[in-house]
Amino acid sequence: MGAVPLLAALATGIGVAAFLFSLFLLVPLGAPTVHMVPEATSSRSEEPRIGTGARLTRAAPRGYVAWIERQIVYAGRAGEWTAARFLAIKIVASVPPVVIAILFIAAEPSLFRNLVGGFGVVLALVAPEVFLNARADDRQKAIQRALPDTLDQMTIAVEAGLGFDAAMSKAVTNGRGPLAEELVRTLQDVSIGRSRRDAYRALERRTNVEDLRRFVRAVVQADEYGISIAEVLRIQAGEMRVKRRQRAEEQAVKVPVKIVFPLVFCILPVLFIVLLTPAVIGIMRTFS
């Protein structure tokens, strides 16, 4: 058996296995349920039934599942998405590209088709992670951009005589976006009786923006040691403005480097074609 038919058979087997596994995952993803048997009727208790989602997360590597859960939190979809649902959607969504790749390779087996089909399958497998990571990264960048202005508003409110929670509520009322949503959740945690330290620590865990984490740690330390919160806010707001300016300068310095690739591979070849083609045609006519 040649290499091409062997690869086609291998791709077919992988596609069929993925399709059967996806059918298994179409069972509704539910939480583990425990069926209790009354002691009066039977002394034997049934084992807890593990849902399909739990079996799927157990089968996946723990580090991978933890990364998915962390990215879901960073994307702000902790109450809507779960690691089990993400894995199920990923496997089900990867079946059509695998089938298409198999048909594409089987139609006319060749090295080019094998490469294209394999690339399509790999792209389909990594696309969900890329999408989730992009959503999380965009949200964290939005938080980082909104943080300096929010701290300025809170500083003004505290210096005007409001308390820290009231200043945070005022900034949330005037602001929109992911940072406002996170601050609203923090205020809700405090309002239902959770300690400020725990609420702020939860806010720190829900984000990977280092500036916000540093601000939360500064606020917690100020609350513990009785330091003036107005002074802490003033210092933190000043640092955030400086860092925002430094990030803008850094991005401006990177612009020439980023322009090199499109300039060399996209713009210059077109210019050479436009400028040199008449000269080449004239030379060919002269020596013909």
C-alpha positions as CSV (number, residue, x, y, z in Angstrom):
1,M,0.0,0.0,0.0
2,G,1.4,3.4,-1.0
3,A,1.9,6.3,1.3
4,V,-1.0,8.3,-0.1
5,P,-3.7,5.6,0.3
6,L,-2.4,5.0,3.8
7,L,-2.7,8.6,4.7
8,A,-6.2,8.7,3.3
9,A,-7.2,5.6,5.3
10,L,-5.7,7.1,8.4
11,A,-7.6,10.4,7.9
12,T,-10.8,8.4,7.3
13,G,-10.3,6.5,10.6
14,I,-9.7,9.6,12.5
15,G,-12.7,11.3,11.0
16,V,-15.0,8.4,11.8
17,A,-13.7,8.2,15.4
18,A,-14.2,11.9,15.9
19,F,-17.7,11.7,14.5
20,L,-18.7,8.9,16.8
21,F,-17.2,10.6,19.8
22,S,-19.1,13.8,18.9
23,L,-22.4,11.8,18.7
24,F,-21.6,10.6,22.2
25,L,-21.2,14.2,23.3
26,L,-24.6,15.3,22.0
27,V,-26.1,14.0,25.2
28,P,-27.2,17.1,27.2
29,L,-24.3,18.3,29.4
30,G,-25.6,18.3,32.9
31,A,-24.1,18.4,36.3
32,P,-23.3,15.2,38.2
33,T,-26.5,13.8,39.7
34,V,-26.8,11.5,42.7
35,H,-29.7,9.2,43.0
36,M,-30.5,8.4,46.6
37,V,-32.3,5.2,47.5
38,P,-34.2,5.3,50.8
39,E,-32.8,3.1,53.5
40,A,-36.2,1.5,54.2
41,T,-36.4,0.0,50.7
42,S,-32.7,-0.9,50.1
43,S,-29.5,-0.8,52.0
44,R,-27.4,-0.4,48.9
45,S,-26.8,3.0,47.5
46,E,-26.1,3.7,43.9
47,E,-22.9,5.3,42.7
48,P,-23.1,9.0,41.6
49,R,-23.9,9.3,37.9
50,I,-21.3,11.5,36.2
51,G,-22.6,13.7,33.5
52,T,-21.1,13.8,30.0
53,G,-19.5,17.2,30.7
54,A,-17.8,15.8,33.8
55,R,-16.5,12.8,31.8
56,L,-15.2,15.1,29.1
57,T,-13.3,17.4,31.5
58,R,-11.9,14.4,33.3
59,A,-10.6,12.9,30.0
60,A,-8.9,16.2,29.1
61,P,-5.6,17.2,30.7
62,R,-6.0,19.1,33.9
63,G,-3.7,22.0,32.8
64,Y,-5.7,22.4,29.6
65,V,-9.1,22.4,31.4
66,A,-7.7,24.9,33.9
67,W,-6.5,27.2,31.1
68,I,-9.9,27.1,29.4
69,E,-11.7,27.9,32.7
70,R,-9.2,30.8,33.3
71,Q,-9.7,32.2,29.8
72,I,-13.5,32.0,30.2
73,V,-13.3,34.0,33.4
74,Y,-11.0,36.6,31.7
75,A,-13.5,36.8,28.8
76,G,-16.2,37.6,31.2
77,R,-18.4,34.6,30.4
78,A,-18.0,32.6,33.6
79,G,-21.8,32.4,34.1
80,E,-22.5,31.5,30.5
81,W,-19.7,29.2,29.3
82,T,-18.2,26.1,30.9
83,A,-15.1,24.1,30.1
84,A,-17.2,21.0,29.3
85,R,-19.4,22.9,26.9
86,F,-16.4,24.5,25.2
87,L,-14.8,21.1,24.7
88,A,-18.0,19.6,23.4
89,I,-18.5,22.4,20.9
90,K,-14.9,22.2,19.8
91,I,-15.1,18.5,19.1
92,V,-18.5,18.7,17.3
93,A,-17.3,21.7,15.3
94,S,-14.2,19.9,14.2
95,V,-16.1,17.0,12.6
96,P,-17.2,18.9,9.4
97,P,-13.6,20.1,8.6
98,V,-12.3,16.6,9.1
99,V,-14.9,15.1,6.8
100,I,-14.3,17.7,4.2
101,A,-10.5,17.1,4.4
102,I,-11.1,13.4,4.0
103,L,-13.2,13.9,0.9
104,F,-10.8,16.4,-0.5
105,I,-7.9,14.0,-0.1
106,A,-9.8,11.0,-1.3
107,A,-11.0,12.7,-4.5
108,E,-7.5,12.9,-5.9
109,P,-4.7,11.8,-3.5
110,S,-1.6,13.9,-3.8
111,L,1.0,15.5,-1.6
112,F,-0.5,18.9,-2.1
113,R,-4.0,17.7,-1.1
114,N,-2.6,15.9,1.9
115,L,-0.9,19.1,3.1
116,V,-3.9,21.3,2.5
117,G,-6.3,18.8,4.2
118,G,-3.9,18.4,7.2
119,F,-3.6,22.2,7.5
120,G,-7.4,22.6,7.4
121,V,-7.8,20.0,10.2
122,V,-5.2,21.6,12.4
123,L,-6.8,25.0,11.8
124,A,-10.2,23.7,12.8
125,L,-8.8,22.1,16.0
126,V,-7.0,25.3,17.2
127,A,-9.6,27.8,16.0
128,P,-11.8,27.6,19.2
129,E,-8.8,28.2,21.5
130,V,-7.7,31.1,19.3
131,F,-11.2,32.6,19.5
132,L,-11.5,32.2,23.2
133,N,-8.0,33.6,23.8
134,A,-8.8,36.6,21.5
135,R,-12.0,37.3,23.5
136,A,-10.2,37.2,26.8
137,D,-7.3,39.3,25.5
138,D,-9.6,42.0,24.0
139,R,-11.5,42.3,27.3
140,Q,-8.3,42.6,29.4
141,K,-7.0,45.2,27.1
142,A,-10.2,47.2,27.4
143,I,-9.9,47.0,31.2
144,Q,-6.3,48.3,31.0
145,R,-7.3,51.2,28.8
146,A,-10.2,52.2,31.0
147,L,-8.3,51.9,34.3
148,P,-6.5,55.3,34.4
149,D,-9.6,57.4,33.7
150,T,-11.6,55.4,36.2
151,L,-9.0,56.0,38.9
152,D,-9.0,59.7,38.1
153,Q,-12.8,59.8,38.6
154,M,-12.5,57.9,41.9
155,T,-9.7,60.1,43.1
156,I,-11.8,63.3,42.4
157,A,-14.8,61.7,44.2
158,V,-12.8,60.7,47.3
159,E,-11.1,64.1,47.5
160,A,-14.6,65.7,47.3
161,G,-15.6,63.9,50.4
162,L,-17.1,60.6,49.3
163,G,-16.1,57.2,50.7
164,F,-14.2,54.7,48.7
165,D,-17.3,52.5,47.9
166,A,-19.4,55.6,47.0
167,A,-16.5,56.8,44.7
168,M,-16.3,53.4,43.0
169,S,-20.1,53.5,42.5
170,K,-19.9,57.0,41.0
171,A,-17.2,55.9,38.6
172,V,-19.2,52.8,37.6
173,T,-22.3,55.0,37.0
174,N,-20.3,57.3,34.6
175,G,-18.4,54.5,32.9
176,R,-19.1,51.6,30.6
177,G,-17.2,48.5,29.5
178,P,-15.6,45.5,31.1
179,L,-14.0,47.4,34.0
180,A,-17.3,48.9,35.0
181,E,-18.8,45.4,35.0
182,E,-16.1,44.1,37.2
183,L,-16.4,47.0,39.7
184,V,-20.2,46.5,39.8
185,R,-19.7,42.8,40.6
186,T,-17.2,43.8,43.4
187,L,-19.8,46.3,44.8
188,Q,-22.4,43.6,44.7
189,D,-20.2,41.2,46.6
190,V,-19.7,43.8,49.3
191,S,-23.4,44.6,49.5
192,I,-24.4,41.0,50.1
193,G,-22.1,40.8,53.1
194,R,-18.8,39.7,51.7
195,S,-15.8,41.3,53.3
196,R,-14.0,44.0,51.3
197,R,-10.8,42.1,51.3
198,D,-12.4,39.0,49.8
199,A,-14.3,41.0,47.3
200,Y,-11.1,42.8,46.1
201,R,-9.2,39.5,46.0
202,A,-11.9,38.0,43.9
203,L,-11.6,41.0,41.5
204,E,-7.9,40.4,41.4
205,R,-8.4,36.8,40.4
206,R,-10.9,37.7,37.6
207,T,-8.3,39.7,35.7
208,N,-4.8,39.3,34.5
209,V,-4.2,43.1,34.1
210,E,-1.1,43.7,36.2
211,D,-2.0,47.4,36.8
212,L,-5.4,46.5,38.2
213,R,-3.9,43.8,40.4
214,R,-1.4,46.2,41.8
215,F,-4.2,48.7,42.5
216,V,-6.2,46.0,44.3
217,R,-3.3,45.0,46.4
218,A,-2.6,48.7,47.3
219,V,-6.2,49.2,48.3
220,V,-6.2,46.0,50.5
221,Q,-3.0,47.1,52.3
222,A,-4.4,50.6,52.8
223,D,-7.5,49.1,54.3
224,E,-5.6,46.8,56.6
225,Y,-3.1,49.4,57.9
226,G,-5.4,52.4,58.0
227,I,-3.6,54.4,55.3
228,S,-5.5,57.3,53.7
229,I,-7.3,55.9,50.7
230,A,-7.2,59.3,49.0
231,E,-3.4,59.3,49.0
232,V,-3.3,55.8,47.7
233,L,-5.7,56.7,44.9
234,R,-3.8,59.8,44.0
235,I,-0.5,57.8,43.7
236,Q,-2.1,55.0,41.8
237,A,-3.8,57.3,39.3
238,G,-0.6,59.2,38.7
239,E,1.3,55.9,38.0
240,M,-1.5,54.7,35.7
241,R,-1.3,57.9,33.6
242,V,2.5,57.6,33.3
243,K,2.3,53.9,32.3
244,R,-0.4,54.7,29.7
245,R,1.9,57.3,28.2
246,Q,4.8,54.9,28.2
247,R,2.7,52.2,26.5
248,A,1.6,54.7,23.8
249,E,5.3,55.7,23.2
250,E,6.3,52.0,23.0
251,Q,3.6,51.3,20.4
252,A,4.7,54.4,18.4
253,V,8.3,53.0,18.5
254,K,7.1,49.7,17.2
255,V,5.3,51.1,14.2
256,P,8.4,51.4,11.8
257,V,9.2,47.7,12.6
258,K,5.7,46.6,11.9
259,I,5.6,48.5,8.6
260,V,8.7,46.7,7.2
261,F,7.0,43.5,6.3
262,P,4.0,44.9,4.3
263,L,6.4,47.5,2.8
264,V,8.9,44.9,1.6
265,F,6.6,42.1,0.5
266,C,3.5,44.0,-0.7
267,I,4.3,47.6,-1.7
268,L,7.8,47.5,-3.1
269,P,7.2,44.6,-5.5
270,V,4.2,46.5,-7.0
271,L,6.4,49.6,-7.3
272,F,9.1,47.6,-9.0
273,I,6.6,46.1,-11.4
274,V,5.1,49.5,-12.3
275,L,8.4,51.3,-12.7
276,L,10.6,48.5,-14.3
277,T,8.1,46.9,-16.6
278,P,8.2,49.6,-19.3
279,A,12.0,49.6,-19.1
280,V,12.2,45.8,-19.4
281,I,9.7,45.9,-22.4
282,G,11.8,48.6,-24.1
283,I,15.1,46.6,-23.6
284,M,13.4,43.4,-25.0
285,R,12.2,45.3,-28.0
286,T,15.6,46.9,-28.6
287,F,17.5,43.6,-28.5
288,S,14.9,41.5,-30.3
